[in-house]
Amino acid sequence: QVQFVESGGGLVQPGGSLRLSCAASGFTFSTYAMSWYRQALGKERELVASISSTSGVTNYADSVKGRFTISRDNAKNMLYLRMDSLKPEDTSVYYCNTRSLVSPFTSWGQGTQVTVSS
């Protein structure tokens, strides 16, 4: 079965940095474009960043462009998100999944909480 396990979140002050990790299993990771999503309390899920299957193309939401960097290691089935210059509005639960979200990628991991506060 498809599984995503996110980690690396925590409490950080504005301007700080975090590195999120996602361990993926149950599918051929290297053939899928992957994304980081986030969902803040009371808000809809938002696409944060995406990366192509071979890391050749990346895309970012305007709100995080220049501050976040998505990367992947296909040999390890790992997806990463480096977050710099964090802002309070980045506070959210962060999830990883495929970019397509089509079956069988219809379930979500537990996510990892990022809280940016002074």
Secondary structure, 3 states (H helix, E strand, C coil): CCEEEEECCEEECCCCCEEEEEEEECCCHHHCCEEEEEECCCCCCEEEEEECCCCCCEEECCCCCCCEEEEEEHHHCEEEEEECCCCHHHCEEEEEEECCCCCCCCCCCCCEEEEECC
